[in-house]
């Protein structure tokens, strides 16, 4: 009872912190703008596409992200418009829901004390705290992953078909949040197949009920894919070059090793999780082997299939990190007897908690994005410039500027990714004149990255801006980066 009361108090404080943070530090990023632009397009134009990207069919049907995060935003935008809270509401809901259901899951699997500390570790984990305050699919996947394992634990204990069905539904919703939700479906599928080979009486029925839940949720999505298959091929299959064989997979993994080394905190987090899995392997195999299976399927799947995104996409395994931390601080490891080693394990867990607190609650990390654009810049400074200088034609820039642009001007906005692709084919003079681009927001943060392999594009753009661009103002992002707003004079 004691930990129940403490957890409720802790959850109330966490809710207050989240909503304070969203009003105190509202900073936004291009991924949010892409999904919000699709929701806006559906409401205003009846088209489920990204109006800022009129290439590859993205403005007609948007497949780069599965649709659930976008669909969840549509009713909020319909009722309340595009605001910081409507953009972030479901992310906060999934973040807080993840903390709650992790507590309930671990309480069922281990002890209440372990559940409490696991939820604390999850709430203050820097990656989880970052992702649960922004509209990104990672936090949806994390929430549905925890919920799936919670329902699976109920199904195994109560032997109730309903919970296997709900496990199928929630794991399918994970896939509808991001394609790597397929790793969750695969892990649970393997668990149920293993049960069949262990000759449990109703294992085949459990598997079939689980698959029915998945099929019912995913059928509409795949019907939509078939109806827009030509566009789907362009957007999706173009990103599957990693799936051409084991040799290509290994090469991609090795090529990205330097990227991993840049994110030492993430490597440390994974190392901490592996240490916990080793120390408590017997308890994990006895109580919840599916978590262990999911962990390795997810890590190896992401590392091979999406090597450039591995660090960003680690969020769904953070709950497992948190469970290991809860066990280390609350329980005696399976393989240790020496008191000094037991104390060392607890000190490691406490050190991990303190490091997470220190990193998460530094003022510079309280914003949802390190290189994002503050709300006051988007809603006030940028719009004042547009109101004063814009007359007609296109506005080109980081998609984030689309978010709070007045509705009557959103139709005229294209993202700078499109401009980059146009400039790879033609000279800036031709492109800017033909597309009637009047306002251009130049973001060195993006252009420096894109032009590493296309330096001629940036050189020609910079020369064009010197001759035809009138610098109106510079706008400060988070960190040291500056965006520059140009009016184009022909």
Secondary structure, 3 states (H helix, E strand, C coil): CHHHHHHHHHHHHHHHHHHHHHHHCCEECHHHHHHHHHHHHHHHHCCCCCCCCCCCCCCCCCCCCCCHHHHHHHHHHHHHCCCHHHHHHHHHHHHHHHHHHHHHHHHHHCCHHHHHHHHHHHHHCHHHHHHCCCCCHHHHHHHHHHHHHHHHHHHHHHCCHHHHHHHHHHHHHHHHHCHHHHHHHHHHHHHHHHHHHCCCCCHHHHHHHHHHHHHHHHHHHHHHHHHCHHHHHHHHHHHCHHHCCHHHHHHHHHHCHHHHHHCHHHHHHHHHHHHHHHHCHHHHHHHCHHHHHHHHHHHHHHHHHCHHHCCHHHHHHHHHHHHHHHHHHHCCCCCCCCHHHHHHHHHHHHHHHHHHHHHHCCHHHCCCCCCCEEHHHHHHHHHHHHHHHCCCCEEEECHHHHCCCCHHHHCCEEEHHHHHHHHHHCCHHHHHHHCCEEEEEEEHHHHHHHCCCCHHHHHHHHHHHHHHEEEEEEEECCCCCEEEEEEECC
